[in-house]
Amino acid sequence: MTPIKPLPLEQDIETKAVLKKLSKANTALAELKGVAASIPNESILINTLALQEAKDSSAIENIITTHDDIYRSDSITQDFASIAAKEVHSYAAALRYGFEQVRTQGLLTNSHILHIQATIEENSAGFRKLSGTALKNDATGEVVYTPPQHPDEIIALMTNLERFINDDELCDWDALTKMAVIHHQFESIHPFYDGNGRTGRIINILYLVKQDLLKIPILYLSRYINQHKADYYHLLQATRDTDDWQPWLLFMLDGIEQTARATIVLVGSIKTMMIAFKQKMRDELPKIYSQDLLNNLFRHPYTKIDFIMSELGVSRITATRYLDELIRIELLVKRKIGRENYYINTALYELLSNVHQK
């Protein structure tokens, strides 16, 4: 097993091809940052898109759930439609926690990473202390890669990675190059018994926020990785075997560019839909229209009476009346699932579901 090299690497990995791709990826990311700033309430995108990312990232680990199960689960009351939906909500909670830490502290530390993984896995096992971890081919069972085994080596490499994440003076690579290298390094260290993939994908987006390439965490690479899963795993290992970073960097930068462009379209569609809802509510329900009520319908594709009560500070009778009126003008559809009534923004639900299927 080739030992993992600490960062920064001595070789110059920003080849001509990489620099060309960096230019395109950075342009797309800057556009996305601008488009996202045009949505009046950032929590709408954070909530809606974080659950999309959580669903896709979990799917890479074969945790499969439906949009229905995710949206009718309530993480506040810990009422989940399925075990898989609960795992998706745990991932989204870990992402939100990490975002708050990076936004307030400007740092992404090992303490944060440990907390993120503990939230995803709902345990506090911490970094691996026992040897025997090996990554195997699912189909054949053969060992593909053996990560560092000794706890001291894992801690030393994670300490080095923490410094590389937070000290911009260590090397002058572009931030997107650094993100791709950080992801590769983290997955190679494989510091946890479980949850390494999902934690690593959260680190990706938090690093972009930390470097101010995005204000809010809305660029999610999991769907791209899921669509190119075989290439992703092949390139992770090929880079370890050959020390040739160009194919891995081009793959990740391509993912950033494609995902940014797709997210620009999605955010634009959400914005257009919000404007149409706002117009209809103002025209037909001027007495109950408020920006808070509009925001609620886009923060929760499946809203509930309780959500309206808590977010608008109104009584149950008032919340129910609001929702009934929104059904009357055909902005929401009511569905009873189990004992609970859900009020579904079908236009938003279909938009998110269709994006997912493309």
C-alpha positions in Angstrom: 0.0 0.0 0.0 1.4 3.4 -1.0 1.4 5.7 2.0 -0.9 8.8 1.6 1.1 12.0 1.0 0.4 15.0 3.2 -0.9 18.1 1.6 0.0 20.2 -0.3 1.4 17.9 -2.9 4.9 18.8 -4.3 3.9 18.2 -7.9 2.2 20.9 -10.1 -1.2 19.4 -10.8 -2.8 22.4 -12.5 -2.0 21.4 -16.1 -3.1 23.4 -19.2 -6.2 21.2 -19.5 -7.1 21.7 -15.9 -6.6 25.5 -16.0 -8.9 25.6 -19.1 -11.6 23.6 -17.2 -11.1 25.7 -14.1 -12.0 28.8 -16.0 -15.4 27.3 -17.1 -16.2 25.9 -13.7 -15.5 29.1 -11.9 -17.6 31.1 -14.4 -20.6 28.8 -13.9 -20.2 28.9 -10.1 -20.0 32.7 -10.1 -23.3 32.8 -12.1 -24.9 30.4 -9.7 -23.9 32.6 -6.7 -25.5 35.6 -8.4 -28.7 33.8 -9.3 -29.1 32.4 -5.8 -28.8 35.9 -4.3 -31.9 36.9 -6.2 -34.2 34.6 -4.2 -35.6 36.7 -1.3 -35.3 34.1 1.4 -32.2 31.9 1.5 -33.8 29.3 3.7 -36.1 28.3 0.8 -33.1 27.1 -1.3 -31.2 25.7 1.6 -34.2 23.6 2.8 -35.5 22.5 -0.6 -32.1 21.8 -2.2 -30.5 20.3 0.9 -33.1 17.6 0.9 -32.4 16.9 -2.8 -28.7 16.6 -2.1 -29.3 14.4 1.0 -31.5 12.1 -1.2 -28.9 11.8 -3.9 -25.9 11.5 -1.6 -27.7 8.7 0.4 -28.5 7.0 -2.9 -24.8 6.6 -3.7 -24.7 4.5 -0.5 -27.7 2.5 -1.6 -30.0 4.3 0.8 -33.0 4.7 -1.5 -36.1 6.7 -0.6 -38.9 8.7 -2.4 -39.7 12.4 -2.5 -43.0 11.6 -0.9 -41.4 9.9 2.1 -38.8 12.7 2.5 -41.3 15.6 2.3 -43.9 14.0 4.6 -41.2 13.3 7.3 -40.8 15.9 10.0 -37.4 16.2 11.5 -38.6 18.6 14.2 -41.0 16.1 15.7 -38.8 13.2 14.7 -41.7 11.7 12.7 -40.2 9.9 9.7 -42.0 8.0 6.9 -39.2 5.4 6.6 -35.8 4.5 7.9 -34.3 5.7 4.6 -36.1 9.1 4.9 -34.8 9.4 8.5 -31.2 9.0 7.2 -31.8 11.6 4.5 -33.1 14.1 7.1 -30.0 13.3 9.3 -27.8 14.1 6.3 -29.6 17.4 5.7 -29.3 18.3 9.4 -25.5 17.6 9.3 -25.2 19.8 6.2 -27.1 22.7 7.9 -25.0 22.3 11.1 -21.8 22.5 9.0 -23.0 25.5 7.1 -23.8 27.4 10.3 -20.3 26.7 11.6 -18.5 27.7 8.4 -20.6 30.8 8.0 -20.1 32.0 11.6 -16.5 30.9 12.1 -15.0 31.0 8.6 -13.4 27.6 9.5 -14.0 23.9 8.8 -12.3 22.0 11.5 -11.9 18.4 12.4 -14.3 19.0 15.3 -16.9 20.1 12.8 -16.2 17.1 10.6 -16.6 14.7 13.6 -19.9 16.4 14.5 -21.1 16.1 10.8 -20.3 12.4 10.7 -21.9 11.8 14.1 -25.1 13.5 13.0 -25.2 11.4 9.8 -24.6 8.1 11.5 -26.2 9.0 14.8 -23.3 7.7 16.8 -20.1 9.1 18.2 -17.6 6.5 17.3 -15.2 9.2 16.1 -12.1 8.4 14.0 -11.3 4.7 13.4 -9.3 3.2 16.2 -9.4 -0.5 15.2 -7.6 -1.9 12.1 -9.2 -4.1 9.5 -11.0 -1.6 7.4 -10.7 -2.3 3.6 -12.8 -1.1 0.7 -14.1 -3.9 -1.5 -15.7 -4.3 -4.9 -19.4 -4.9 -4.2 -19.7 -7.4 -7.1 -16.5 -9.5 -6.6 -15.7 -8.9 -2.9 -12.0 -8.3 -3.8 -10.2 -5.6 -1.8 -9.8 -2.5 -4.0 -8.1 -0.2 -1.5 -6.8 -0.4 2.1 -6.8 2.9 3.9 -4.4 3.8 6.7 -5.0 1.4 9.7 -3.2 3.0 12.6 -5.1 5.5 14.6 -2.1 7.8 15.0 -1.6 7.9 11.2 -5.3 8.7 10.7 -5.1 11.6 13.2 -1.9 12.9 11.7 -3.4 12.9 8.2 -6.7 14.5 9.3 -4.7 17.2 11.2 -2.7 17.9 8.0 -6.0 18.0 6.0 -7.6 20.3 8.5 -4.6 22.7 8.1 -4.8 22.5 4.3 -8.6 23.3 4.4 -8.2 26.3 6.6 -4.7 27.8 5.7 -5.0 29.5 2.2 -1.3 30.4 2.3 -0.1 26.8 2.1 -0.4 26.7 -1.7 -1.6 28.8 -4.5 -3.9 26.3 -6.3 -7.3 27.5 -7.4 -10.0 26.8 -4.7 -11.7 24.3 -7.0 -8.5 22.4 -7.5 -8.2 22.4 -3.7 -11.7 21.1 -3.2 -11.1 18.2 -5.6 -7.9 17.3 -3.8 -9.4 17.7 -0.3 -12.2 15.3 -1.4 -9.8 12.7 -2.7 -7.6 13.0 0.4 -10.5 12.6 2.8 -11.9 9.6 1.0 -8.4 8.1 0.9 -7.8 8.6 4.6 -11.3 7.1 5.1 -11.2 8.2 8.8 -14.5 6.8 9.9 -16.0 3.3 10.2 -19.0 4.5 8.3 -20.4 7.7 6.6 -17.1 8.6 4.9 -18.7 9.2 1.5 -21.6 11.3 2.8 -19.3 13.3 5.1 -16.9 13.9 2.2 -19.6 15.2 0.0 -20.7 17.7 2.7 -17.1 18.9 3.0 -17.1 19.7 -0.7 -20.0 22.2 -0.5 -18.9 23.6 2.8 -15.4 24.3 1.4 -17.0 26.3 -1.5 -19.0 28.4 1.1 -15.8 28.8 3.2 -14.0 30.2 0.2 -16.9 32.5 -0.6 -17.5 30.9 -4.0 -21.1 30.5 -2.8 -23.0 32.3 -0.1 -25.3 29.4 0.7 -24.8 25.6 0.2 -26.6 24.9 -3.0 -24.1 23.2 -5.4 -24.6 19.6 -4.8 -22.4 17.1 -6.7 -24.0 14.0 -5.4 -26.4 13.7 -8.4 -23.5 14.0 -10.8 -21.4 11.5 -8.9 -24.4 9.1 -8.8 -24.8 9.4 -12.5 -21.1 8.6 -13.0 -20.6 6.3 -10.1 -18.3 3.9 -11.9 -16.0 6.7 -13.2 -16.0 8.3 -9.7 -14.7 5.2 -8.0 -12.4 4.2 -10.8 -10.7 7.7 -10.8 -10.4 7.8 -7.0 -8.4 4.6 -7.2 -6.5 5.4 -10.4 -5.2 8.6 -8.9 -3.9 6.7 -5.9 -2.3 4.1 -8.2 -0.7 6.4 -10.8 -0.3 9.8 -9.0 -1.7 11.3 -12.2 -4.2 13.9 -11.0 -5.4 15.3 -14.3 -8.3 12.8 -15.0 -9.6 13.2 -11.4 -9.5 17.0 -11.5 -11.1 17.2 -14.9 -13.9 14.8 -13.7 -14.6 16.9 -10.6 -14.4 20.3 -12.4 -16.8 19.0 -15.1 -19.1 18.0 -12.3 -18.9 21.5 -10.8 -19.6 23.1 -14.1 -22.5 20.8 -15.1 -24.1 20.9 -11.7 -23.8 24.7 -11.4 -25.5 25.2 -14.8 -28.3 22.8 -13.9 -28.8 24.5 -10.5 -28.9 27.9 -12.2 -31.9 26.7 -14.3 -33.5 25.1 -11.3 -33.2 28.3 -9.1 -34.5 30.4 -12.0 -37.6 28.1 -12.3 -38.2 28.3 -8.6 -38.0 32.1 -8.7 -40.4 32.2 -11.7 -42.9 29.9 -9.9 -42.7 32.0 -6.7 -43.5 35.2 -8.7 -46.5 33.5 -10.3 -47.8 32.2 -6.8 -47.2 35.7 -5.4 -49.3 37.3 -8.1 -52.2 34.9 -7.8 -52.2 35.1 -4.0 -52.2 39.0 -4.1 -55.0 39.0 -6.8 -57.3 36.4 -5.3 -56.4 36.3 -1.6 -55.2 39.8 -0.7 -56.4 39.5 2.9 -54.2 36.5 3.7 -51.3 37.1 1.4 -47.9 37.6 3.1 -44.3 36.9 2.1 -44.0 34.6 5.0 -46.9 32.5 3.8 -45.4 32.4 0.3 -42.0 31.4 1.7 -43.6 28.5 3.7 -45.1 27.0 0.5 -41.7 26.9 -1.1 -39.7 25.9 1.9 -41.9 22.8 2.4 -43.2 21.2 -0.8 -45.5 19.3 1.6 -46.6 21.9 4.2 -48.8 21.2 7.3 -51.0 23.2 9.6 -48.3 23.0 12.3 -45.7 24.5 10.0 -48.0 27.5 9.1 -48.8 28.0 12.8 -45.2 28.0 13.9 -43.7 30.0 11.0 -46.5 32.7 10.8 -47.4 32.8 14.5 -51.1 32.1 13.8 -53.7 29.9 15.5 -54.7 26.5 14.2 -58.1 27.8 12.9 -56.3 30.6 11.0 -53.6 28.3 9.6 -56.3 25.9 8.4 -58.3 28.7 6.8 -55.2 29.9 4.9 -54.5 26.4 3.6 -58.1 25.8 2.6 -58.1 29.1 0.7 -54.9 28.1 -1.1 -56.5 24.9 -2.2 -59.6 26.8 -3.4 -57.5 28.9 -5.8 -55.6 25.7 -6.8 -52.1 26.6 -5.6 -52.1 23.6 -3.2 -53.6 20.1 -3.2 -54.6 18.4 0.1 -53.7 14.8 0.8 -54.3 12.7 3.9 -51.5 10.3 4.6 -52.0 8.2 7.7 -53.5 10.5 10.3 -51.9 13.6 8.9 -53.1 16.1 6.4 -50.5 17.4 3.9 -50.9 20.4 1.7 -48.8 19.9 -1.4 -47.3 22.5 -3.7 -47.6 20.2 -6.7 -45.9 22.6 -9.1 -42.7 22.7 -6.9 -42.9 19.0 -6.2 -43.0 18.1 -9.9 -40.2 20.6 -10.7 -37.9 19.0 -8.1 -38.9 15.4 -9.1 -38.4 16.1 -12.8 -34.9 17.6 -12.2 -34.1 14.5 -10.3 -35.1 12.2 -13.1 -33.2 14.0 -15.9 
